[in-house]
Amino acid sequence: MNVVRNLVQSGRGRSLRTADDLAEVGLIESGDKAAIDAVAQHLPIAISPHLTGLIDTTDADDPIARQFVPDAREALFAPEELTDPIGDQTHAPVKGIIHRYPDRVLLTPVLTCPVYCRFCFRRTVVGDGMVSEAELDDAITYIRDHDEIWEVILSGGDPLILSPRRLGALIHRLDAIDHVGIIRIHTRVPVADPPRITDDLVAALKRETPVYVTIHCNHANELNAESGAAVARLADAGLPLLSQTVLLKGVNDDPKTMEALMRSLIRHRIKPYYLHHGDLARGTGHFRTDLAAGRALMKALRGRLSGIAQPTYVLDIPGGHGKVPVGHSYIEPAKNGEGWMVEDWQGQAHRYNDPMR
């Protein structure tokens, strides 16, 4: 019997936030509570009722549990791991703004999430509430004063935990800045806490400036009837949907599982966007594959998935130097220096010569 699912279905479902909560529903052993309390000092615990109900407690390798149930290994820090693995603070001119690339900024109006992914690369800053009104004003002023900024990306934390009124007011302020051409929202809410995707919230997202919604999703089990309905509400409103996935050992690091996820995303009208190589966040070594494994996985997907279902495999270079594609390369100069050798989806090499001009 799945105790977790029965609790949710009986109406007693609530977010799990402590080691005691996890032990009560059988997601950890009572003897592990002290170790879990210790890792919760570095990253809070939060598992929504929706995700709790998806966990199969009879499966020791359940992919939902692996992503959200704390693990004592989070207290193990490797020498190469960093507190700020992608160098956010290197590019933070004012609080709430990360300006890494010339034409776009990340705006983090809230640092709280409805759930906490145990592989989070911002684990040292999330969970700490919202930026103040004064700080948000400074962030908006920064965007207004830098006319090279064309895209504003709302992240956090999770911006969709804001009330429709607050979210709508924020987007309205961005919409009023002439040089802002697009707004992108990064969120886990549609698949982690789908009841939050209400008609009022969807209405708050509809503006003159195009609003793209990037949904963070790592396994096909996250897309069930309830989350699918939340996604459909966004898609039916005309909001373009993208996905962001993290390559996670034991969750989605085999071609069959990744293929199932990408197909499910496409069926739900979500265009796969990025597949992120795991960042060097402290205490996340048990989630990371190596680059060779990730490149091999992407090569395996090449012959299994339509082009519209292919994500771009990227590495965020430690230190704040930005993202780079790191997938398999299908072309290289011919050994004799004339033309190119091009590899097809079956691994066969073919010569290609540029036409003479």
C-alpha positions, 0 to 999 in steps of 0.5 A: 500500500502506498501510504504517501498516496493514500494520505494525499487522496484522503485529504490529509495531504500537506507539504512535507517540510521536516525530517519528522514529516518524511519519516511519518509517511515512510519516505525516510527511516526514523534512524535517518532523521538526524542526518536529514535535519543536518542537510536541511540546514544547507537547503530547506525541505519542501515537497508539495502534496502533488509531488508527494502523491506521485512517489511510489514508496515501493520503488527504492529508485523512484525518480520523484523521491530521488529529486526531492527527498533529502539524502545524507550524501548532501553533506558530502562536499567535494573539493571542486564543488562551489557555493556559487557554481555558475558565478551569479554573484560575479554578475549581480550589479544590484540585488535581484539582478544577474546580468551575465549576457549583454541583451538579457538579465535574470530578475529574482523577485522571490527566493522561495520555491513550492518544492526544493530540488535536492540538486539545486545550484542556488541552494545557498540563497533559496528559501530566504523569502522575497526581495523588498519593495525598495530592492525590486524598485532598484532592479526595475530601475536598472533594467529601465536604465540599460537599453541593451536589455531586450529579454528579462528572465524571471527566476528565483526561487519560483516567480509563480508562487507570487499571487496573481496580483503581485505577478501581474503588477511586476509583469506590467512594470516590465511591459511598460519598458520600451526596450524590453522585447520579451519576458521569460519565466522559469518555473516548476509550479505547473508540474510541482504544484499545479493547483496554483495555475489558476485562471487569474494567474494565467490572465496575469501573464498575458501582456503586449510583451510576449511572455514565454514560460519555461517549465523545469521538468526532469522525468515523464512521471511529473507529467500526469493528468493534473499537471497536464491540465495546468500546462494545458491552461497555459498553452490554451492561453497562447503562452509559448512553453519551453522546458528545462531539464537537468541531467541527473544520475539515477533519474533520467541518465539513460536514453529510454527515460530521456526519450520518454520525457522529451516525447511527453513534453512535446505531447503537452505542447512544451518545446524541449529547450535546454538539457543542463549538465549538473552544476558543481553545487556543493553536496550534489555529487551523487546526482552528476554524470560526467560529460562523456556520458551526457554526450553519449546520451545525446548521441543516442537520442539523435536517431530516436527523437524528432528534431523538435523533441531534441534539447540542447545539451549545455554546460554552465562554465563554472565561475560565471562564464556562461553556457556552452553547447557540449553535445556530440559533434557530427562534423570535423575537417577531413584529415587531408584538409580538403572538405569535411567528414560528416557523421549521420544518425547511424554513425556512418561518416560521409565526406562533404565538400563546400561548393567552389565559389 
